[in-house]
Amino acid sequence: MDLLGDQWTLLVLREAFNGVRRFDRFQAELGIARNTLTERLDRLTGAGLLDRVRYQERPARYEYPLTEMGADFFPVLAAMIRWGDQWLADPVGPPTLLRHHDCDTASTAAVSCAKCGGEMSADRVTMEPGPGRVAL
């Protein structure tokens, strides 16, 4: 939660999935203060979700593409979009559609079991302590 628990971090990631790579574009799309954006980009690159790639020498300018780890965050973002569309969307419709390339259909995220393919929902899953859990 320290890494992803604030709105700006999630919005920066959303824009990265929308193809935004450059600082000025992130700022324009989000209306975020420069110092806040700098801090979020530093946090996301430090954690390995975004890469920092120089595209201009003078002045030094960088792009921030998603890394493999960052791209792997997509199912989480898609699930959040689905939840927001179900419970918070404007009556005219959702603000973002996820079009599945394989079938060319606007669809929503679904969480399924990696072993059997069955639906994973609160009433079909039990959470239990794992081997890495730290006692409080």
N, CA, C and O of each residue as an XYZ file, in Angstrom:
544
protein
N       0.817     -1.200      0.000
C       0.000      0.000      0.000
C       0.859      1.262      0.000
O       0.440      2.300     -0.513
N       2.063      1.176      0.576
C       2.938      2.344      0.543
C       3.242      2.759     -0.890
O       3.321      3.952     -1.183
N       3.411      1.805     -1.772
C       3.753      2.094     -3.157
C       2.552      2.558     -3.976
O       2.656      3.515     -4.743
N       1.416      1.886     -3.817
C       0.278      2.117     -4.715
C      -0.933      2.758     -4.051
O      -1.983      2.891     -4.678
N      -0.799      3.156     -2.791
C      -1.966      3.545     -2.020
C      -2.459      4.969     -2.165
O      -3.325      5.381     -1.392
N      -1.956      5.742     -3.110
C      -2.492      7.096     -3.263
C      -3.021      7.283     -4.682
O      -2.631      6.566     -5.604
N      -3.901      8.244     -4.839
C      -4.584      8.413     -6.125
C      -3.624      8.782     -7.255
O      -3.804      8.306     -8.376
N      -2.617      9.608     -7.003
C      -1.738     10.037     -8.080
C      -0.954      8.879     -8.666
O      -0.768      8.809     -9.881
N      -0.489      7.968     -7.819
C       0.275      6.828     -8.314
C      -0.575      5.990     -9.257
O      -0.113      5.593    -10.326
N      -1.807      5.722     -8.867
C      -2.698      4.932     -9.722
C      -3.022      5.669    -11.020
O      -3.125      5.051    -12.079
N      -3.182      6.984    -10.937
C      -3.480      7.755    -12.147
C      -2.272      7.803    -13.084
O      -2.439      7.752    -14.303
N      -1.070      7.900    -12.541
C       0.130      7.850    -13.379
C       0.198      6.501    -14.088
O       0.485      6.442    -15.284
N      -0.063      5.429    -13.364
C      -0.064      4.101    -13.989
C      -1.147      3.991    -15.058
O      -0.904      3.430    -16.127
N      -2.322      4.512    -14.786
C      -3.399      4.482    -15.787
C      -2.948      5.175    -17.066
O      -3.168      4.664    -18.164
N      -2.320      6.335    -16.926
C      -1.864      7.060    -18.101
C      -0.754      6.301    -18.825
O      -0.685      6.327    -20.054
N       0.111      5.630    -18.074
C       1.155      4.810    -18.705
C       0.517      3.713    -19.556
O       1.003      3.418    -20.649
N      -0.567      3.106    -19.065
C      -1.270      2.093    -19.853
C      -1.960      2.714    -21.062
O      -2.210      2.028    -22.054
N      -2.271      4.013    -20.987
C      -2.860      4.718    -22.126
C      -1.803      5.202    -23.114
O      -2.132      5.883    -24.086
N      -0.544      4.859    -22.877
C       0.510      5.189    -23.822
C       1.313      6.432    -23.488
O       2.218      6.795    -24.238
N       1.006      7.091    -22.387
C       1.770      8.273    -21.997
C       3.145      7.820    -21.513
O       3.250      6.863    -20.745
N       4.192      8.503    -21.958
C       5.561      8.131    -21.592
C       6.373      9.316    -21.077
O       7.339      9.132    -20.337
N       5.985     10.535    -21.467
C       6.816     11.705    -21.176
C       6.214     12.577    -20.078
O       4.997     12.694    -19.929
N       7.134     13.188    -19.311
C       6.766     13.986    -18.151
C       5.691     15.026    -18.480
O       4.663     15.094    -17.807
N       5.933     15.837    -19.518
C       4.985     16.910    -19.851
C       3.612     16.375    -20.198
O       2.599     17.000    -19.885
N       3.574     15.224    -20.842
C       2.288     14.630    -21.192
C       1.556     14.108    -19.959
O       0.345     14.288    -19.831
N       2.309     13.444    -19.029
C       1.689     13.025    -17.768
C       1.082     14.250    -17.076
O      -0.058     14.215    -16.613
N       1.854     15.317    -17.017
C       1.395     16.522    -16.320
C       0.159     17.104    -16.998
O      -0.791     17.492    -16.319
N       0.161     17.168    -18.314
C      -0.981     17.719    -19.046
C      -2.228     16.865    -18.875
O      -3.320     17.394    -18.672
N      -2.075     15.558    -18.956
C      -3.225     14.657    -18.850
C      -3.818     14.656    -17.451
O      -5.034     14.541    -17.295
N      -2.976     14.784    -16.431
C      -3.427     14.649    -15.046
C      -3.654     15.972    -14.331
O      -4.370     16.012    -13.331
N      -3.064     17.051    -14.820
C      -3.159     18.318    -14.109
C      -2.479     18.249    -12.746
O      -2.957     18.847    -11.782
N      -1.389     17.536    -12.665
C      -0.670     17.270    -11.425
C       0.494     18.258    -11.284
O       1.099     18.647    -12.283
N       0.806     18.658    -10.064
C       1.936     19.547     -9.820
C       3.240     18.847    -10.201
O       3.368     17.635    -10.031
N       4.194     19.601    -10.710
C       5.469     19.034    -11.177
C       6.189     18.268    -10.070
O       6.699     17.171    -10.298
N       6.227     18.852     -8.862
C       6.940     18.178     -7.768
C       6.253     16.873     -7.375
O       6.924     15.899     -7.035
N       4.929     16.847     -7.418
C       4.186     15.623     -7.090
C       4.432     14.568     -8.160
O       4.655     13.400     -7.842
N       4.391     14.972     -9.419
C       4.638     14.033    -10.513
C       6.065     13.496    -10.441
O       6.279     12.296    -10.616
N       7.037     14.359    -10.188
C       8.426     13.913    -10.062
C       8.550     12.854     -8.969
O       9.214     11.835     -9.157
N       7.913     13.098     -7.835
C       7.981     12.141     -6.722
C       7.332     10.816     -7.096
O       7.881      9.762     -6.772
N       6.192     10.831     -7.762
C       5.514      9.592     -8.151
C       6.316      8.833     -9.196
O       6.430      7.610     -9.113
N       6.876      9.532    -10.179
C       7.700      8.863    -11.185
C       8.943      8.256    -10.549
O       9.335      7.140    -10.892
N       9.565      8.982     -9.626
C      10.725      8.435     -8.914
C      10.342      7.191     -8.126
O      11.081      6.206     -8.116
N       9.196      7.233     -7.472
C       8.738      6.086     -6.683
C       8.472      4.874     -7.579
O       8.872      3.756     -7.254
N       7.801      5.100     -8.694
C       7.458      3.998     -9.598
C       8.677      3.439    -10.324
O       8.742      2.235    -10.575
N       9.649      4.292    -10.666
C      10.870      3.775    -11.280
C      11.709      3.050    -10.228
O      12.287      2.002    -10.515
N      11.779      3.591     -9.029
C      12.540      2.946     -7.965
C      12.000      1.576     -7.605
O      12.758      0.668     -7.263
N      10.686      1.432     -7.684
C      10.047      0.153     -7.357
C      10.063     -0.818     -8.535
O       9.749     -1.997     -8.369
N      10.427     -0.332     -9.723
C      10.533     -1.233    -10.871
C       9.306     -1.326    -11.750
O       9.265     -2.184    -12.631
N       8.292     -0.475    -11.552
C       7.097     -0.519    -12.396
C       7.263      0.285    -13.684
O       6.677     -0.051    -14.713
N       8.058      1.343    -13.620
C       8.367      2.147    -14.793
C       9.877      2.169    -14.974
O      10.632      2.032    -14.012
N      10.309      2.344    -16.222
C      11.719      2.519    -16.524
C      11.945      4.003    -16.803
O      10.996      4.724    -17.112
N      13.165      4.457    -16.698
C      13.512      5.844    -16.998
C      14.540      5.811    -18.122
O      15.682      5.397    -17.919
N      14.122      6.254    -19.321
C      14.951      6.154    -20.518
C      15.158      7.558    -21.098
O      14.195      8.256    -21.415
N      16.421      7.957    -21.231
C      16.718      9.274    -21.797
C      16.404      9.264    -23.288
O      16.830      8.369    -24.018
N      15.653     10.270    -23.731
C      15.376     10.387    -25.166
C      15.952     11.664    -25.749
O      15.906     11.865    -26.962
N      16.501     12.543    -24.891
C      17.106     13.788    -25.359
C      18.273     14.122    -24.441
O      18.173     13.980    -23.222
N      19.397     14.573    -25.038
C      20.595     14.872    -24.251
C      20.551     16.254    -23.613
O      20.730     16.386    -22.402
N      20.309     17.303    -24.435
C      20.341     18.668    -23.917
C      19.079     19.398    -24.278
O      18.836     19.612    -25.465
N      18.273     19.788    -23.343
C      18.383     19.379    -21.942
C      18.010     17.903    -21.796
O      17.323     17.335    -22.644
N      18.472     17.304    -20.718
C      18.177     15.887    -20.478
C      16.676     15.713    -20.283
O      16.063     16.354    -19.429
N      16.102     14.830    -21.093
C      14.668     14.513    -20.981
C      14.513     13.007    -21.037
O      15.283     12.300    -21.688
N      13.485     12.535    -20.326
C      13.307     11.095    -20.159
C      11.897     10.661    -20.503
O      10.942     11.430    -20.395
N      11.792      9.411    -20.919
C      10.508      8.731    -21.068
C      10.389      7.719    -19.944
O      11.390      7.268    -19.387
N       9.152      7.369    -19.617
C       8.879      6.439    -18.519
C       7.971      5.309    -19.010
O       6.779      5.294    -18.703
N       8.535      4.360    -19.775
C       7.715      3.229    -20.227
C       7.481      2.229    -19.100
O       8.264      2.145    -18.154
N       6.399      1.479    -19.215
C       6.139      0.398    -18.268
C       7.194     -0.687    -18.400
O       7.629     -1.011    -19.504
N       7.596     -1.237    -17.284
C       8.465     -2.414    -17.285
C       7.578     -3.648    -17.337
O       6.352     -3.537    -17.347
N       8.192     -4.813    -17.369
C       7.413     -6.057    -17.300
C       6.601     -6.100    -16.010
O       5.437     -6.500    -16.013
N       7.229     -5.682    -14.899
C       6.525     -5.643    -13.618
C       5.349     -4.672    -13.673
O       4.272     -4.964    -13.154
N       5.559     -3.508    -14.307
C       4.479     -2.533    -14.432
C       3.345     -3.048    -15.288
O       2.176     -2.878    -14.941
N       3.677     -3.680    -16.411
C       2.643     -4.234    -17.294
C       1.831     -5.305    -16.579
O       0.643     -5.477    -16.852
N       2.471     -6.023    -15.666
C       1.793     -7.076    -14.917
C       0.779     -6.511    -13.919
O      -0.003     -7.268    -13.342
N       0.784     -5.193    -13.710
C      -0.198     -4.540    -12.842
C      -1.550     -4.380    -13.549
O      -2.551     -4.070    -12.902
N      -1.586     -4.588    -14.863
C      -2.823     -4.345    -15.622
C      -4.057     -5.048    -15.061
O      -5.101     -4.402    -14.969
N      -4.013     -6.321    -14.679
C      -5.225     -6.943    -14.153
C      -5.778     -6.234    -12.910
O      -6.990     -6.198    -12.699
N      -4.895     -5.680    -12.101
C      -5.346     -4.945    -10.909
C      -6.093     -3.690    -11.343
O      -7.182     -3.407    -10.844
N      -5.510     -2.942    -12.267
C      -6.152     -1.730    -12.764
C      -7.477     -2.056    -13.450
O      -8.463     -1.343    -13.262
N      -7.505     -3.125    -14.240
C      -8.740     -3.524    -14.933
C      -9.824     -3.898    -13.932
O     -10.995     -3.583    -14.144
N      -9.449     -4.566    -12.845
C     -10.434     -4.913    -11.822
C     -10.961     -3.665    -11.130
O     -12.146     -3.595    -10.805
N     -10.106     -2.687    -10.903
C     -10.554     -1.434    -10.290
C     -11.499     -0.680    -11.225
O     -12.486     -0.095    -10.780
N     -11.192     -0.697    -12.516
C     -12.076     -0.058    -13.499
C     -13.442     -0.735    -13.499
O     -14.472     -0.060    -13.503
N     -13.453     -2.083    -13.496
C     -14.722     -2.808    -13.484
C     -15.542     -2.453    -12.252
O     -16.745     -2.217    -12.357
N     -14.903     -2.414    -11.088
C     -15.608     -2.080     -9.842
C     -16.177     -0.662     -9.914
O     -17.334     -0.431     -9.563
N     -15.356      0.281    -10.371
C     -15.821      1.659    -10.487
C     -16.968      1.796    -11.471
O     -17.915      2.543    -11.223
N     -16.889      1.081    -12.587
C     -17.971      1.120    -13.578
C     -19.266      0.563    -13.004
O     -20.345      1.070    -13.307
N     -19.170     -0.466    -12.184
C     -20.368     -1.073    -11.610
C     -20.996     -0.201    -10.531
O     -22.220     -0.100    -10.454
N     -20.182      0.424     -9.704
C     -20.711      1.095     -8.526
C     -20.671      2.612     -8.571
O     -21.379      3.259     -7.800
N     -19.868      3.202     -9.449
C     -19.682      4.656     -9.408
C     -19.879      5.353    -10.745
O     -19.787      6.578    -10.810
N     -20.147      4.616    -11.805
C     -20.189      5.202    -13.152
C     -21.356      6.167    -13.319
O     -22.400      6.039    -12.679
N     -21.144      7.118    -14.188
C     -22.177      8.058    -14.603
C     -23.255      7.277    -15.353
O     -22.939      6.310    -16.046
N     -24.507      7.674    -15.229
C     -25.584      6.957    -15.942
C     -25.396      6.879    -17.459
O     -25.934      5.969    -18.092
N     -24.648      7.807    -18.056
C     -24.443      7.754    -19.508
C     -23.483      6.650    -19.905
O     -23.431      6.270    -21.074
N     -22.724      6.130    -18.957
C     -21.819      5.031    -19.259
C     -20.455      5.238    -18.634
O     -20.161      6.298    -18.080
N     -19.629      4.213    -18.729
C     -18.301      4.271    -18.108
C     -17.376      5.234    -18.853
O     -17.548      5.455    -20.052
N     -16.400      5.805    -18.152
C     -15.469      6.724    -18.796
C     -14.408      6.028    -19.650
O     -13.807      6.659    -20.519
N     -14.176      4.760    -19.416
C     -13.159      4.017    -20.154
C     -13.696      2.646    -20.527
O     -14.315      1.969    -19.706
N     -13.459      2.240    -21.766
C     -13.802      0.895    -22.204
C     -12.525      0.106    -22.416
O     -11.528      0.646    -22.896
N     -12.552     -1.154    -22.065
C     -11.430     -2.055    -22.304
C     -11.818     -2.968    -23.467
O     -12.645     -3.866    -23.312
N     -11.214     -2.730    -24.631
C     -11.533     -3.527    -25.816
C     -10.540     -4.669    -25.925
O      -9.335     -4.450    -26.042
N     -11.055     -5.884    -25.885
C     -10.225     -7.086    -25.959
C      -9.828     -7.320    -27.405
O     -10.690     -7.464    -28.271
N      -8.530     -7.359    -27.672
C      -8.044     -7.485    -29.049
C      -8.424     -8.812    -29.699
O      -8.682     -8.848    -30.902
N      -8.466     -9.892    -28.939
C      -8.732    -11.207    -29.526
C     -10.131    -11.310    -30.135
O     -10.315    -11.950    -31.170
N     -11.115    -10.676    -29.490
C     -12.487    -10.793    -29.998
C     -13.089     -9.442    -30.384
O     -14.253     -9.376    -30.779
N     -12.308     -8.368    -30.272
C     -12.742     -7.011    -30.618
C     -14.024     -6.601    -29.900
O     -14.900     -5.963    -30.482
N     -14.118     -6.979    -28.627
C     -15.292     -6.660    -27.823
C     -14.892     -5.818    -26.628
O     -13.875     -6.078    -25.985
N     -15.704     -4.798    -26.331
C     -15.503     -4.044    -25.096
C     -15.960     -4.948    -23.958
O     -17.094     -5.427    -23.955
N     -15.078     -5.180    -22.998
C     -15.370     -6.137    -21.942
C     -14.921     -5.600    -20.595
O     -14.426     -4.477    -20.496
N     -15.095     -6.405    -19.565
C     -14.680     -6.051    -18.221
C     -13.764     -7.133    -17.681
O     -13.709     -8.243    -18.211
N     -13.053     -6.798    -16.631
C     -12.136     -7.746    -16.011
C     -12.912     -8.778    -15.211
O     -13.980     -8.496    -14.666
N     -12.359     -9.967    -15.154
C     -12.898    -11.035    -14.317
C     -11.716    -11.740    -13.668
O     -10.695    -11.981    -14.312
N     -11.861    -12.065    -12.397
C     -10.790    -12.768    -11.688
C     -11.139    -14.244    -11.668
O     -12.212    -14.640    -11.214
N     -10.213    -15.051    -12.170
C     -10.473    -16.485    -12.223
C      -9.306    -17.253    -11.620
O      -8.179    -16.762    -11.554
N      -9.601    -18.451    -11.191
C      -8.590    -19.323    -10.600
C      -7.599    -19.767    -11.677
O      -7.990    -20.222    -12.752
N      -6.313    -19.626    -11.366
C      -5.281    -20.014    -12.327
C      -5.267    -21.526    -12.565
O      -4.793    -21.973    -13.609
N      -5.771    -22.313    -11.631
C      -5.751    -23.774    -11.772
C      -6.969    -24.287    -12.537
O      -6.822    -25.002    -13.528
N      -8.181    -23.923    -12.078
C      -9.386    -24.510    -12.682
C     -10.165    -23.555    -13.570
O     -11.060    -23.984    -14.299
N      -9.839    -22.256    -13.522
C     -10.553    -21.285    -14.346
C     -11.839    -20.786    -13.729
O     -12.498    -19.923    -14.310
N     -12.223    -21.302    -12.562
C     -13.458    -20.874    -11.903
C     -13.370    -19.449    -11.384
O     -12.285    -18.924    -11.136
N     -14.539    -18.834    -11.225
C     -14.618    -17.465    -10.724
C     -14.061    -17.361     -9.308
O     -14.321    -18.213     -8.458
N     -13.301    -16.318     -9.076
C     -12.825    -16.034     -7.728
C     -13.554    -14.790     -7.242
O     -13.368    -13.703     -7.790
N     -14.381    -14.947     -6.217
C     -15.120    -13.835     -5.626
C     -15.116    -14.024     -4.119
O     -14.718    -15.075     -3.616
N     -15.561    -13.002     -3.404
C     -15.508    -13.032     -1.936
C     -16.218    -14.243     -1.347
O     -15.792    -14.766     -0.317
N     -17.289    -14.694     -1.981
C     -18.030    -15.839     -1.438
C     -17.494    -17.192     -1.927
O     -17.998    -18.241     -1.527
N     -16.485    -17.166     -2.781
C     -15.932    -18.425     -3.308
C     -14.464    -18.621     -2.964
O     -13.833    -19.562     -3.446
N     -13.913    -17.732     -2.129
C     -12.503    -17.790     -1.767
C     -12.358    -17.586     -0.267
O     -13.078    -16.787      0.332
N     -11.438    -18.300      0.325
C     -11.071    -18.088      1.721
C      -9.629    -17.605      1.751
O      -8.743    -18.230      1.167
N      -9.403    -16.508      2.425
C      -8.032    -16.009      2.577
C      -7.431    -16.656      3.823
O      -8.075    -16.732      4.869
N      -6.197    -17.115      3.696
C      -5.526    -17.742      4.827
C      -4.078    -17.291      4.870
O      -3.525    -16.913      3.838
N      -3.457    -17.320      6.023
C      -2.064    -16.875      6.135
C      -1.149    -17.718      5.257
O      -1.272    -18.941      5.187
N      -0.229    -17.031      4.592
C       0.755    -17.709      3.757
C       2.090    -17.783      4.463
O       2.255    -17.232      5.552
N       3.037    -18.456      3.852
C       4.330    -18.644      4.491
C       5.121    -17.361      4.717
O       5.993    -17.316      5.586
N       4.824    -16.311      3.939
C       5.556    -15.053      4.086
C       4.913    -14.059      5.028
O       5.414    -12.948      5.197
N       3.814    -14.445      5.642
C       3.106    -13.512      6.522
C       3.926    -13.232      7.771
O       4.483    -14.139      8.389
N       3.986    -11.964      8.122
C       4.712    -11.529      9.314
C       3.693    -11.278     10.420
O       2.726    -10.540     10.230
N       3.917    -11.893     11.567
C       3.017    -11.701     12.711
C       3.128    -10.266     13.209
O       4.222     -9.707     13.283
N       1.999     -9.681     13.547
C       1.978     -8.305     14.066
C       2.131     -8.274     15.556
O       2.135     -7.197     16.154
